[in-house]
Amino acid sequence: MTTAPAPPGLDYPINDADNHFNEPPDCFERYIDPKHRDLAIRLVTGPGGERVELFAGAPSKFNTNQITFSKEELREMLGQAPEVEAASSQPAVSGDEDGAGILPGMLLNRLNPLKGLSEEERREFMDEFKNKSEAYGNRDLRLALMDEQGIDKAVMFPAAAHNIEYEFADNIPALYANVRAFNRWMRNEPGFNAMNRMFLPPYIPLADPELAVRELETVLEEGAMMIQTKSGHAHGGADNPFGGRSVADPVYDRFWSIANEAGIRYAVHLGGTDYQKYGADWSYNADTTFGDFDAFQWVMYWGDRPAAELTAALVLHNFFGRFPNIKVLLAEQGTVWLPYTLRKMDHAFMMGRKVRWHETGRLDARPSEVFKQHFYVAPFPEENVGRVAAEIGVESLVFGSDFPHGEGLARPAEYAGSQLSGFSDEDVRRIMRDNMEDYIAPCLA
C-alpha cells in the first residue's frame, strides 16, 4: 500500500479529515438514469455569458455571492495580477469552487499564506496553485499532490453534496435521481476508495426512508464503507418537505440497522440547510439564503447550530444505544460550539432529564463520554485547539485542512507547528494522524 512521505517538521505523513474533490459539472447528465434526464442538474450559459446551474430546470435557490473582500482588498492580497478583478466577481458553481480567483488560504487571517509576501512572491504563489488546480478534480494528479503535501489518507468531499438536498427539498424524485447519478460518478471515476488513500463518501438523503435504504444497499454493494448526510435535522419527508425529523427517528431504524451491521463510517460536512427558516421568528425573510445572510443569520443558522443540534440528537435520542458500531465524523463544522453543547448535555443528564427512544429514558453514560466514544471532529484551521482540547481531550480531535478552499490551508502540514505547538508530540500525532487512522480503518480494502 502506497504511503505518502512525511512532510517537513513531522516524522510521519498526516491524515486529513476535511479535503475536497471537484466533480465535473456534467456528471449528473452523464450518470443519471435516462428516464430522469430532464431532472438532471446541469450547467448552462445565460444570455449575459454568466454560468447558471439548473436543478430540474430551475435556477439554484442557494445564493453564494456574499461579499467577503472588496476588490481593493483582493488586490492588496493578490497583487496586480490582471485576472484578479474578473475572478473575484465570478460566482462559484458546483465543480468550480476553486476557480481562478480563489486560492487556498486567501480568506484566512493569521494563517493566510499571502501575508508578508512580496509582489513577486505573491505571483509565484498564484502560479503554483493555478498549475495545481487540475489536480482538484483528477484522481491520479490528486494522489500525487497528496504525496507532495505529506498527506497519507484524506476524506474528500465533492462539492455538490453540500447543497443538493436544499435545492431539491420539494422534489424528492429529482433529489434521489441526482443523488444516484452523483454516487454513480463517484464510484466509477475517482472511486469511493482510491488506493486506500482517498475516501469519497457517497451522499444519502433521508427524505424518503425507503429510497434511503435502497441507496444505502446500492452503495454498500458497490464497495462503499463510508457515507455522508447533510448537517442538522433530516428532511421532513414528502408530506412535510420544509419541516424536519431527527436523524435518530425510528422511521430510519432499518437504514441505520443496515449501516450498523455493515460497520460503515458516517460523515457529516458543512453545507446548505433550511435553518434560516427560523429567522421568521426574528423579523427575517425565511427564504434568505447564505449569500445574503447578515451577521445575525450567519451566526445563528450557518454551521454551528446544525452541528450542535445533530450532535445532541444523536446522543440524546439514543442513536448509539441502538447503533453502537457507528462512528461519526464532523467535518468543516468547527469546535467553538462543542464544549458548551457537551456541558449542557451533561447537565441535563445529571438533572435526570430523560432521553428519547430509550427503554428506561436514561443513558448508561454521560453524554460527553458517549460523544468521545463515537465522534471525531475537525477544528477550523484558525480555531484555538487548546481551548477545546482542555474540555474534551484529544481523543476526538482530527486534523482537517479544508484544502483547496479559500478558507483552507495552502500547505496542510504547517498546521501542526502553527496550531498545535502547545501539545505533546504524542497528542500532535493523534490529532494529525492516529485518530483519523482509527476512523478510516474499516474503510481500508
C-alpha positions in Angstrom: 0.0 0.0 0.0 1.4 3.4 -1.1 2.1 5.8 1.8 3.0 9.5 1.4 6.3 10.7 2.6 6.4 12.6 5.8 6.1 16.4 5.4 8.8 18.8 6.8 8.7 19.0 10.5 7.0 15.7 11.1 8.3 12.1 11.1 5.0 10.6 9.8 2.6 11.5 7.0 -0.7 13.1 8.0 -4.3 12.2 7.6 -6.9 14.8 6.6 -10.5 14.7 7.7 -11.7 17.6 5.5 -10.4 17.8 2.0 -12.3 18.5 -1.2 -12.5 16.9 -4.7 -14.3 18.7 -7.6 -16.8 16.8 -9.5 -17.2 17.6 -13.2 -20.2 19.8 -13.9 -21.7 17.3 -16.3 -21.5 14.3 -14.0 -25.3 14.4 -13.3 -26.2 14.5 -17.0 -23.8 11.7 -17.8 -24.7 9.4 -15.0 -28.4 10.0 -14.4 -30.9 7.3 -15.4 -32.1 8.1 -18.9 -35.7 8.2 -17.8 -34.8 11.0 -15.4 -32.7 13.1 -17.8 -35.0 16.1 -17.6 -34.4 16.2 -13.8 -30.6 16.3 -14.1 -28.5 19.1 -12.5 -26.8 20.9 -15.4 -24.7 23.9 -16.0 -25.8 26.4 -18.7 -24.6 29.7 -20.0 -27.1 32.6 -19.5 -27.8 35.4 -22.0 -25.2 37.6 -20.5 -22.5 34.9 -20.5 -22.9 34.1 -16.9 -22.8 30.5 -15.7 -26.1 29.2 -14.3 -26.7 25.9 -12.5 -30.1 24.4 -13.1 -31.8 21.9 -10.8 -34.5 20.0 -12.7 -34.7 23.1 -15.0 -34.9 25.6 -12.1 -32.1 28.0 -11.2 -30.3 27.4 -7.9 -32.1 28.7 -4.8 -28.8 28.8 -2.9 -27.1 32.2 -3.3 -23.4 32.1 -2.5 -22.4 35.6 -3.8 -21.6 37.0 -0.4 -19.1 39.8 -0.4 -16.1 38.7 1.6 -13.5 41.3 0.5 -13.7 44.4 -1.7 -11.8 44.4 -5.0 -9.2 46.8 -3.4 -8.7 44.3 -0.6 -8.3 41.4 -3.0 -5.7 43.5 -5.0 -3.8 44.1 -1.8 -3.7 40.4 -1.0 -3.1 39.1 -4.5 -1.2 42.0 -6.1 -2.0 43.5 -9.5 -2.4 40.3 -11.5 -4.8 41.1 -14.4 -7.2 38.2 -13.7 -8.0 39.3 -10.1 -10.9 41.6 -10.9 -12.7 39.3 -13.2 -12.1 36.3 -11.0 -13.3 38.0 -7.8 -16.6 38.9 -9.4 -17.3 35.4 -10.8 -19.7 33.4 -8.7 -18.6 29.9 -7.8 -20.6 26.9 -9.1 -20.6 23.3 -8.2 -17.5 21.7 -9.5 -15.7 25.0 -9.9 -15.4 26.3 -6.3 -11.7 26.7 -6.7 -11.6 28.9 -9.8 -9.0 31.4 -10.9 -10.0 33.9 -8.2 -10.0 31.6 -5.2 -6.6 30.4 -3.8 -6.1 28.1 -0.9 -5.8 30.1 2.3 -6.6 33.5 0.8 -9.6 34.0 3.1 -7.7 33.1 6.3 -6.4 35.7 8.7 -3.5 34.7 10.8 -2.6 31.7 8.6 -3.1 33.5 5.3 -0.2 32.3 3.1 -0.1 35.6 1.3 0.8 37.6 4.4 4.2 39.2 4.2 4.9 38.2 0.6 6.5 40.5 -1.9 4.7 41.2 -5.2 6.9 38.6 -6.9 6.3 36.0 -4.2 2.6 36.5 -4.4 2.7 36.0 -8.2 4.7 32.8 -7.7 2.2 31.6 -5.1 -0.7 32.2 -7.5 1.1 30.5 -10.4 1.9 27.5 -8.1 -1.7 26.8 -7.2 -3.0 27.7 -10.6 -0.8 25.0 -12.0 -2.0 22.6 -9.3 -5.7 23.3 -9.8 -6.2 20.5 -12.4 -5.4 18.0 -9.5 -8.5 19.2 -7.6 -10.7 17.0 -9.9 -8.3 14.4 -11.2 -7.7 11.3 -9.0 -4.2 10.4 -10.1 -3.0 14.0 -10.1 -4.5 14.4 -6.7 -2.8 11.4 -5.2 0.5 12.9 -6.5 -0.4 16.2 -4.9 -1.2 14.4 -1.6 2.4 12.9 -1.7 3.7 16.4 -2.2 1.7 17.7 0.8 2.7 14.8 3.0 -1.0 13.6 3.2 -1.3 9.8 3.5 -5.1 9.5 3.7 -7.9 12.0 3.2 -11.7 12.1 3.3 -12.6 14.0 0.1 -15.9 15.8 0.0 -17.2 16.6 -3.5 -19.0 20.0 -3.8 -22.4 19.0 -5.0 -23.3 17.1 -1.8 -23.3 20.3 0.3 -26.4 21.8 -1.2 -28.2 19.2 -3.3 -30.8 18.4 -0.6 -31.6 22.1 -0.1 -32.1 22.6 -3.8 -34.5 19.6 -4.1 -36.3 19.9 -0.8 -39.7 19.8 -2.5 -38.8 17.5 -5.4 -37.9 14.1 -3.9 -37.8 12.2 -7.2 -35.3 14.7 -8.6 -33.3 14.5 -5.4 -32.8 10.8 -5.4 -32.3 10.6 -9.2 -29.5 13.1 -9.0 -28.0 11.6 -5.9 -27.9 8.2 -7.7 -26.1 9.9 -10.6 -23.7 11.6 -8.2 -22.8 8.5 -6.3 -22.5 6.6 -9.6 -20.0 9.1 -10.8 -18.1 9.0 -7.5 -17.8 5.2 -7.7 -16.9 5.0 -11.4 -14.4 7.8 -11.8 -12.5 8.8 -8.6 -13.8 5.8 -6.7 -15.2 5.6 -3.1 -11.7 4.4 -2.1 -8.8 5.3 -4.3 -5.7 3.3 -3.4 -6.7 3.2 0.3 -5.8 6.9 0.5 -8.7 9.0 -0.9 -12.1 8.3 0.5 -15.1 9.9 -1.1 -18.3 9.2 0.9 -21.5 8.7 -1.2 -24.3 11.1 -0.2 -27.6 9.7 1.1 -30.5 12.0 1.8 -33.0 10.8 4.4 -36.0 12.5 2.8 -37.6 9.1 2.0 -36.7 6.2 4.3 -37.3 3.5 1.7 -35.3 5.3 -1.0 -32.6 6.0 1.5 -32.4 2.2 2.3 -32.3 1.4 -1.4 -29.4 3.8 -2.0 -27.5 2.6 1.1 -27.8 -1.0 -0.1 -26.6 0.0 -3.6 -23.5 1.9 -2.4 -22.7 -1.0 0.0 -22.9 -3.4 -2.9 -20.6 -1.1 -4.8 -18.0 -1.2 -2.1 -18.6 2.0 -0.1 -17.7 1.8 3.6 -18.4 5.5 4.4 -21.5 7.6 3.8 -22.5 11.2 4.4 -25.7 13.1 5.1 -26.3 16.8 5.5 -25.8 18.5 8.8 -28.7 19.4 11.1 -32.1 17.8 11.1 -33.2 15.3 8.5 -35.6 16.2 5.7 -39.3 16.3 6.9 -40.5 13.9 4.2 -42.8 14.3 1.2 -45.7 15.4 3.4 -43.6 18.0 5.2 -40.8 19.0 2.8 -39.9 22.2 4.6 -40.0 20.6 8.0 -37.7 18.1 9.6 -37.1 14.9 11.6 -34.4 13.7 13.9 -31.7 11.6 12.2 -32.3 9.2 15.1 -36.1 9.0 14.5 -37.2 5.3 14.5 -38.5 5.8 10.9 -34.9 5.4 9.9 -34.1 2.3 12.0 -33.9 0.0 9.1 -31.4 2.3 7.4 -29.2 2.6 10.4 -29.5 -1.1 11.3 -28.0 -1.9 7.9 -25.3 0.7 8.4 -24.6 -0.6 11.9 -24.3 -4.2 10.8 -22.0 -3.3 7.9 -19.7 -1.3 10.2 -19.6 1.7 7.9 -18.4 5.2 8.9 -20.7 8.1 8.9 -19.5 11.6 7.8 -21.3 15.0 8.0 -20.0 18.1 6.3 -20.9 21.8 6.4 -23.5 22.7 3.8 -26.7 24.3 3.0 -29.6 23.7 5.4 -33.0 25.3 5.8 -32.2 26.6 9.3 -32.7 30.2 8.0 -36.5 29.5 8.2 -36.2 30.1 11.9 -35.3 33.7 11.2 -39.0 34.3 10.6 -39.3 34.5 14.4 -36.7 37.3 14.4 -38.0 39.6 11.8 -36.2 38.0 8.8 -37.3 36.6 5.5 -37.3 32.8 6.0 -36.2 32.3 2.4 -33.0 34.3 2.6 -30.0 32.1 1.6 -26.4 32.0 2.7 -25.0 34.7 0.3 -27.4 37.3 1.7 -27.1 36.4 5.4 -26.3 39.3 7.7 -24.2 38.8 10.8 -27.1 37.5 13.0 -28.2 35.0 10.4 -24.7 33.7 9.8 -24.1 33.2 13.5 -27.4 31.5 14.2 -28.1 29.5 11.1 -24.9 28.6 9.4 -22.7 25.8 10.7 -22.7 25.8 14.5 -26.4 25.3 15.3 -27.0 22.5 12.8 -23.9 20.8 14.0 -24.8 21.2 17.7 -28.4 20.0 17.2 -27.3 17.0 15.1 -24.8 16.0 17.8 -27.3 16.5 20.6 -29.9 14.5 18.8 -27.6 11.5 18.1 -26.6 11.4 21.7 -29.9 12.3 23.5 -32.1 10.4 21.1 -30.2 7.2 22.0 -28.8 6.7 18.5 -25.7 5.0 19.7 -27.6 2.8 22.2 -29.4 1.3 19.2 -26.5 1.5 16.7 -23.3 1.1 18.7 -21.0 0.4 15.8 -21.4 3.7 14.0 -18.7 6.4 14.3 -19.4 10.0 13.2 -17.0 12.4 11.6 -18.0 16.1 11.8 -16.0 17.9 9.0 -15.8 21.7 8.4 -18.1 22.5 11.3 -15.5 23.7 13.8 -15.5 23.1 17.5 -16.4 26.5 19.1 -19.9 25.2 19.8 -18.8 21.9 21.2 -17.7 22.5 24.8 -20.9 24.3 25.5 -23.1 21.6 23.9 -21.4 18.8 25.9 -21.7 20.7 29.1 -25.4 21.3 28.6 -26.0 17.7 27.7 -24.1 16.5 30.8 -26.1 18.9 32.9 -29.4 17.6 31.5 -28.1 14.0 32.3 -27.2 15.0 35.9 -30.6 16.6 36.3 -32.3 13.4 35.4 -33.8 14.6 32.2 -35.0 11.7 30.0 -33.6 10.8 26.6 -35.8 9.9 23.8 -36.2 6.4 22.2 -34.6 4.7 25.1 -36.4 2.0 27.2 -35.6 3.5 30.5 -35.2 7.1 29.4 -31.7 7.3 30.8 -28.3 6.9 29.1 -25.8 4.4 30.6 -23.0 7.0 30.4 -22.6 10.8 30.5 -23.4 12.4 27.1 -19.8 13.7 26.9 -18.5 10.2 27.3 -20.9 8.9 24.6 -19.5 11.7 22.4 -15.9 10.7 22.9 -16.7 7.1 22.1 -18.5 7.8 18.8 -17.4 11.2 17.4 -14.4 12.7 15.5 -14.4 16.4 14.9 -12.1 18.7 13.0 -11.4 22.2 14.3 -11.4 25.0 11.7 -7.8 25.9 10.6 -7.6 29.0 12.8 -9.5 27.9 15.9 -7.9 27.7 19.3 -7.4 23.9 19.5 -6.1 24.0 23.1 -9.3 25.5 24.3 -11.5 22.7 23.0 -8.9 20.0 23.9 -9.0 21.3 27.5 -12.7 20.5 27.6 -12.9 17.2 25.7 -9.3 15.9 25.4 -7.6 15.0 22.2 -9.3 11.6 21.6 -12.0 13.0 19.3 -9.9 15.7 17.6 -8.7 15.3 14.0 -6.9 17.5 11.5 -8.9 19.0 8.6 -7.2 21.2 6.1 -10.3 22.3 4.0 -7.9 22.3 1.1 -8.2 23.8 -1.5 -10.8 26.3 -0.4 -10.1 29.9 0.3 -10.6 29.4 4.0 -8.4 26.2 3.9 -4.7 25.6 4.3 -2.5 26.0 1.3 0.2 23.8 2.9 -1.7 21.5 5.3 1.3 20.1 7.2 2.1 23.6 8.6 -0.9 23.3 10.9 1.0 21.1 13.3 3.6 23.8 14.0 1.2 26.8 13.9 -1.8 25.5 15.9 -0.5 22.6 18.0 2.7 24.0 19.4 1.5 23.6 23.0 0.7 19.9 22.6 2.9 16.9 23.4 4.4 15.1 20.4 2.1 12.2 21.2 -1.0 14.3 21.1 0.1 16.1 17.9 0.4 12.7 16.3 -3.0 11.7 17.5 -4.6 14.8 16.0 -2.6 14.9 12.8 -2.7 11.1 12.1 -3.7 8.4 14.5 -7.3 9.4 15.4 -8.2 9.6 11.7 -6.4 6.3 11.1 -8.8 4.7 13.6 -11.8 6.3 12.0 -10.8 5.2 8.5 -9.7 1.7 9.5 -13.0 -0.1 8.4 -12.8 1.6 5.0 -9.5 0.0 4.0 -9.8 -2.5 1.3 
